Amino acid sequence: MKKKNVIQCLKTNWISSEGKFVREFEKKFSKYNSRKYGVAVSSGTAALEVAIKSLNLKKNSEVLIPAFSIISTALCVIKCGLKPVLIDCNLSTWNTDADQVVKKITKKTSAIIITHIYGLPVNLSKILNTAKKRKIKIIEDAAEVIGLKYKEKICGSFGDLSTFSFYANKHITTGEGGMIITNKKNLFLKCKSLRNLSFSNSYFDRYNHDDIGWNYRMTNLQAALGCGQIDNIKKIIKRKREIGNIYYNNLKNNKNIILQQNKNKYSNNIYWVFGILLKKNIKINRNFLMKKLLKYKIDTRPFFLSMNKQKIFNKMKIFTKDKMPNAEYLSKNGFYVPSGLGISNQEVKYICKILNQILN
Ligand SMILES: Cc1ncc(COP(=O)(O)O)c(C=O)c1O
């Protein structure tokens, strides 16, 4: 983190979204991800909302989304007057399967949101080929995998639009924040307009707005942090992988748990978080285990809740007929352990020791 960037904002009074660091961060981040344009916004959720609206998809058309992800993915579709269609995940990668995605494409499908989960990418090739043939738009949500490569190409460089979050637990953080990146100038301009209330470009007619936009601007102070972080990204990723590998090597022989693949034929896990999935029919239940770990001062978090099990969607009678057995299994039996950059190797090994002791 470069304190001097932030101090410069304060000294020069450039603290709002008009400051130079916003543009610098957009440039640096989109270049790092091999894209031409970046639009910095106030969160990853905002990035998804702006991205999907910018595509101007046909009302009530279908958008395929993962059942196992943050609720923001479904919300952006619903808020845009589109129909979310859930895809279940796979038990070894915890990502959606390409075959499942392709199977759910219908004449009504206008877009697919591809979300890379926890540290491994979705196997993209087949989805991208099919989408191209059928003129279906792709939003790639790479919030959890900043810096990860899929077959030697960086994640975030595959979507018509790709989105990121810079919340405090992400590989790059601005406290709160997000970004949309793209190679398409028309989408870039539309996203830029939507994040800033769609003000008119005319000097005299500024307050005559031409769309229903948002104030989702990122401040110069946040972007100043982001600029410092992007310079350190290699170090951050190296350390996240070290932490993930210590966990993996110390837990991989435990017969009661399933871990996300450490690597596969198209990628090496980047370990945004280190997840643990309890196997079926073991004696201990997830919530009991999480509570027990707290007694050892080990703070954990449950996995995402499958979209079809969300209270609000049940109330709205959305996804009521959907069955997502794998996502539901993950939701009930998965949790993740501490893996922030502040953790020491010794602490990671201690957590593994306790886990192996309880789950023997
Ligand atoms: C895949 C994914 N997309 C979007 C978001 C939302 O980001 P934010 O919390 O910045 O709104 C998250 C949050 O963790 C996420 O994991």
The ligand as a MOL file (V3000), in Angstrom:
LIG
                    3D

  0  0  0     0  0            999 V3000
M  V30 BEGIN CTAB
M  V30 COUNTS 16 16 0 0 0
M  V30 BEGIN ATOM
M  V30 1 C -17.5730 -13.4990 -7.1070 0
M  V30 2 C -17.9820 -12.2470 -6.4420 0
M  V30 3 N -18.6190 -11.3030 -7.1520 0
M  V30 4 C -19.0330 -10.1550 -6.5930 0
M  V30 5 C -18.8140 -9.9000 -5.2640 0
M  V30 6 C -19.3590 -8.6360 -4.6700 0
M  V30 7 O -18.3320 -7.7420 -4.3760 0
M  V30 8 P -18.5680 -6.5460 -3.3310 0
M  V30 9 O -18.5520 -7.1370 -1.9810 0
M  V30 10 O -17.3880 -5.6530 -3.5900 0
M  V30 11 O -19.8500 -5.9050 -3.7020 0
M  V30 12 C -18.1460 -10.8410 -4.4750 0
M  V30 13 C -17.8930 -10.5780 -3.0620 0
M  V30 14 O -17.1810 -11.2460 -2.3730 0
M  V30 15 C -17.7390 -12.0450 -5.0750 0
M  V30 16 O -17.1330 -13.0020 -4.3630 0
M  V30 END ATOM
M  V30 BEGIN BOND
M  V30 1 1 1 2
M  V30 2 1 2 3
M  V30 3 2 2 15
M  V30 4 2 3 4
M  V30 5 1 4 5
M  V30 6 1 5 6
M  V30 7 2 5 12
M  V30 8 1 6 7
M  V30 9 1 7 8
M  V30 10 2 8 9
M  V30 11 1 8 10
M  V30 12 1 8 11
M  V30 13 1 12 13
M  V30 14 1 12 15
M  V30 15 2 13 14
M  V30 16 1 15 16
M  V30 END BOND
M  V30 END CTAB
M  END
